[in-house]
């Protein structure tokens, strides 16, 4: 059963709709300016659309679309992001005109007055559009689903929902309260009731009655996939997901073959481009403490097969035999150059070699330390696909897990990826990785 994303809207559909409407706004802005001036100054439409795409790109990078997922974000911050988007678009157009020696006579949009007027219109239009969409996304954000679970399980579920700022926590129902009419019979059609545990026959009969009234009955696993886009391991039974259930295990699958072709082509291209930068970064690492440039670590890969993972060293030379506990960007052992390498993920450039030879994929789960298999349920399932240079956990979860709790959170994203893998999800992760790297936030 496919459970609707609560509160009944897909955030990415709203974001994509906003992007398309931004392009419409660019055409409207050009038409208004042309009408005001009395001649066709901003032509041709293809050029205006190209500028609209550039505006959309900067809006994506600078959080101009992310504000739609934060209906409670302050207006001042929304304005700040939109003004930064307009400024970046204007500066980029001026630089492109200078770089290619294009004058304002040839492209009127490079005229400073016309450019300012166009960007002011676009910013005002974008602000109004986002306020409307934010208002739309707020409708129905009250708890539209109910959790049917014992009190000790309710706390565990609420904790997972509190980690995600974009979704609302559920209403709560305890199994002992089910027969009470003012709680169960008061539920309106369209509400989802999620069960945490397997229900007995008497409870199942009452849930069947609710279903006949138009109320959706789901499991907490289905709701977590729809709302959180992750699967907390504590929600899952011990027999959840077998290896044969994965789409990726079908060796004749077109999507699997396409994934490998994508890995080889893109990693080869990136290696050629990255080679001079890697040499420069290696020199900076060596100059800082005269230590080794590369860091080689034994990792567990597909189906438990060990391999040597290559990275640029980011931490100061450790004493022989010293332990390697959890690390974060604030760790004092991280070198100055290493800090920026981690922020930009450039320390992982040598792993393109791992991708090219087949030890890794560009996109996939990133198993950490083998000892976690004994501490976190379902952790070994990370090895059911090739480990990835980037992944759903890296673009959505903690960059570098600094505790067992963060490692469990990271695993919840990996389990979602395993269960929902497709080429489209890989492309989404690839785009989010580019955005993360360009924003120098680290993954």
N, C-alpha and C positions, 0 to 999 in steps of 0.2 A: 504494500500500500504506500502511495506517495502522499505524505502529509504536507499540507500547504505551509509555506513559510509564514510564521506569525510575525507581526500582525497583518497577515494576508497579503503581503506585497514582497516582491523580490527586489532587494536593494540594487542589484546590478542592472535590472531592467530600468529602474528609475534613473540610475546614473547614465546608462546608455541613452535613454530618452532625453536626458538633459543635454548630453553631448550633441545629439542630432538637432535639438532645439537651439543650441548655441550656433550651429551652422546656419539655421534658418534666421537667427538674429543677425548674423553677419550680412546676409543678403538683404534683410530689411533695413539694416543700417545704411548700406550702400545705396539702396533705393531712396531712402529718406534724404540723404545728403545730395544725391543727384537731383531730386525734386526741388530741394531748397536752393541749389545753385542754378538750376534751370538748364543744365547740360549734363551729358553722361561723363562725369569725372571719374567715377570709380567703376571702371570696366577693364577687362571683360569679367563676367560672373565667375569664370574658373579661377581668376586671380583672387577674387574676394573669398571664394570657397577655400583656396589655399591658405589665405590669412586666417580664415575661421578655423581651419585645421590646426594651424600654428597656435592660435589662441586656446583651442581645446587641449593641445599637447601640454602647454604651460599650466593650464588649469588643472590637468590631471597630475602633473608633477608637483604643483604647489598647494594641492589640497582643495582646489576649487570645487571638486566634485565630492570629496570626502565630507564636506559640510552637510550633504544630504543625508548622511548616515548619523549625523549628530543633530537631531531636531532641537536640542536644548543648547546648542552652541551659541555663545553671545554674538549679537549683531556686529559688534566692533571687530571681532575676529573674522567674521564672514567678509566684511568690508575690506579688512586688511589683506585677506587672501586674494580677493578679486582685484584689488588695486595692484598687488604684486604681479598678478597674471597679466594685467594690461601693461604694466611697466616693462615686464620681460618681453612681451610680444612686440612692443614699440621699439625697444632697444635692439632686438634681434632683426627686425625689418630694416632699421637704419644701418646696422652692421652689414647685412646682406647687400643692401644697396651700395654701400661703400666698397665692399669686397669685390663685387662684380661690376663696379663702375657704372651703375644705373642711376640716371638723374630723375628728378621729380617731373621733368617734362615728358620723359618716356613712360614713367609709372607714376601717375598723379597721387597715388596713395602714399608715396614717399614724401610728399609735401607735408611739412610739419603741422601746418594748420589743419589740413584734411585728416592727417593721421590722428591727431589729438581728438578731433571731433568724432571720428569713427570709433576710437577706443572708448571715449566717454559714453557714446551710445551703447556700445557693446557691454560695457561695465554696468550701466544702468539697467539694461535689458537682462543681463545675467543675474543681477541682484534680485530684480523682481521675479524672475523665473525660479530662482532658488528659494526665495521666501514662499512662493506658492507651492513648490514641490515639498518643501519642509513642512508646510502646513498640512499638505495632503498626507505625508508620511506619518504625521502625528495622529491622524484620525484612527481611532480604534486601537491605540497603543496601551489601553488599559489591559489588565490580565484577561486574555481571551481564551486561555486554556487552563485547565485544572489538573493538578497532580494528585493522583490517588496513590498514596504510599503511607507506610508506617512513619510515625514521627522521627525515628532515628534515621530513616532514609530521606525524609524531607530536607533535613539539614544538609545532607550530602549533595542533594540535587541543587538546592538554593545556592550553595557555595560555588558550584560550577557556573550557574547563571550570573552570579555577581562578578565573575571574571570577565564577562563580555558586556561592554557598555552600550551595545547597540540593540539589546533585546530586553524585554520585560520579564520579570519573574512571574511564575504561575500563581494562581490561587491554589489553596491547599485543601485537600480532602483526605481524611483518615478513613481506613476501612470500616472502623466502628461507626462512623457517621453516615455511611452509605444509605441505610434504610430511612434516615430522617428526610422527610419530604421537602422541608424548606431548604435543604442543601442540594439534593439531587434533582428534585423535580423543578427547582428554580432555574436550572441551566437552560439557556436559550439555544435553539437550533443554530448550528454553525460553530458551537463551542467544541474544543477538542479536550477529551479526558484522556490523560496519559497514565498508564499503570507502570509502576516500578517493578513489580514482581508478578509472577504467575498467579492468576486469581483462582479461587476455588469455585466449585459449581454454583453455589448460591450467589456469590458475587458476580460470577459470569452471567447468570440469568438477569440480574439487575442491569448490568452493563448492556446486555442485548436489548433490554427495554429502552435504555437511553439511545442506543443506536437507531432503533425504530423511530425515534422522535427527531432524527436528523442530527444527532450529536456524533461526532467522529470519535472512535475509540482507537487509541494508538498506544505504542510502547514508548518508554522514555528514550530508547535508542533511536526511534524514528523522529521524535521531536528534536533530539540533540543534533541529528544530521541536518534537519531542516533549518533549525534556528542558529545553532552554534557553529555549524559546519565543522564539527569535530566529534569524536566519540570517546568520552572519558572511560578508561579501562574498567573503573569500578562499576559502571553501568552494565557491563557486558558479561553474559554467562561464560563459563569455562569453555564450552564447546562452540563459542561464537566464531564463525568464519573458518572454513577449511581451505587448505591450499588450492584445491580444485575449483573452489568458487570464484577465484580471482580471474578477471578477464585477461590479465597479463600472462597467465600460465598457458594459454593456447598458443603454441608455437607457430601455428599457421595463420594466426590472426593478422589481418592487414594493419590494424593499429599498432601491434607490437613491432612488425617489420618497419612501419613508418617511423616509429619512435627510434629504432636503431639507426635508420638512415639519417634522421634529424641529428642524432648524437654525433655521428661521424662527420657529417658535412659542417655543422656549426662548430664543433670542437676543433676541426682542422682549420677553419677560417679564423677562429678566435686565437688559436695558437700562433698563426702567422702574424696577426696584428699585435698580439701581446708580447711577442719575443723581445723587442727592444725595450718595452716598459719593464719586463721581468728582469732584464739585465741591469737596468738602472736601479730598480728596487733592491736587487741582490747586492749591488754596490753600497747602497745606503745602509742596509742591514749590517754588512761587514764593517763599514766605517764606524758604526755606533759602538760595537764592543769587540770587533775583530773575531767574532765567533763564526760558527758554521752558518751558511746562508739558508740551507734547506732543512726542513724538519720532516723526518720520515717516521711514520707510526704504523704499527701493525693494526689493521682494522678487520672486522668481520664483514664479509660481503654476502652475496646472494647464496642462500641456503647454507650459511655458516662457513663458506669458503674464505679463508684468510687472504688478505692481500696487503701490499705496502702502499700506504697513502702518502702522497707528496704535498707539502705545503711550504710556503716561505715562512721562516721562523719569525714569530712575533714576540716571544718571551725571552728574557735574558737567560743566558746559559745557566742551567741548573746544576747544582752539585751532584756528583755521581750518587745514584741510589736514592735521591730525594723523591718523596711522593708527589703525585700530580693530582691535587684535589680539584673541586669545582673551580672554574675560572669565570670571570666576567670582565667587561671593559674597564672596570674600576680596580682590577687586580694590580697590586703594586709590582708584580713580577713582569708585567707587560712592558716592553721597551717603547720608547717614544715613537720610533718608526712603526713598530708593531701595532701600536694603538690605532694609527690611521690606516694601516693595512687591514685591520679587523673591521674598522668602521666602513671601509669601502669594499671589503671582501676580496681585495686584491691578493691577500695572502693565499687564496685558494686557486690562483691561476695555474700552478703546476698540476693541479688535479685534472686539467684538461687532457693530460697524458693518460691518466687513469681512465677517462671517458673514452679516449680514442682506442685504447687496447682492450676495452670491454670489461674492466673491473667495476666501472661505475657508469651511471647515466647522467645526463645533464639535469634531469628532474627525477626525484625519487626520495624515499625516506632516508634519513641520516642517522643510523644507529650510533650511539655514543660508546659507552664502555660495556664490555660483556658482562660485568658483574651485576648490571641492572636487571638482567634476566631473572635473577633470583629475588629481586625486590619489587618489581612492578609486574602485575599480571599482563599477559598478552605481549610483553616486550619482544619476545623472540619472533613474533610475526613480522617485525621490521625487516627480517632477513628474507622474506618471501619475494622481494623485488630487488633489483639492483639498487644499491645506495646511490643517492643523487648529489650532484654539486649544489643544487638548490632544491627546495621542496615546499610542500604546503605548510609544514611546520616552520620552516625558515622565514617565510614571508608573512605568516600570520601569528606565530608564537614567539617564544623567547629566542633571541639570537644565539646566546651561549647559556644553556641551562646552568644556573649557579647553585642548584639544590635538587634534592630528590623530588620535591614537589614540582619544580619547574620541568624536570625531566619527564614527569608523568603528564604534565600539561602538553609538552612537546609531543609525547607519544600519542595523545588524543587526536592531534592533527594528522599524524602519520597513519593512524588506524582509519581515519576518514578517507585519506588518500588511497589507501589500499582497497577499501570497500567501493570507492567511487571512481577509480582510475579511468581516464579516457584521454585521448589526444587533446580534446578541448580543454580539459583540466590542466594538462601539461602546458598548453599555450597560455592559459590564464596565469599560471605560476611563472612562466618565462617572462611575461609582461610585467608582473608585479616585482620580479627580481630586478629587471632593468630599472624600474622606478625606484626601488630601494637603494640600488647602487648609485644612481644619479643623485639621490637625496643624501648620500653619505650617512646613512643611518645604520648600516650593518644588517646582516641577516642572521 
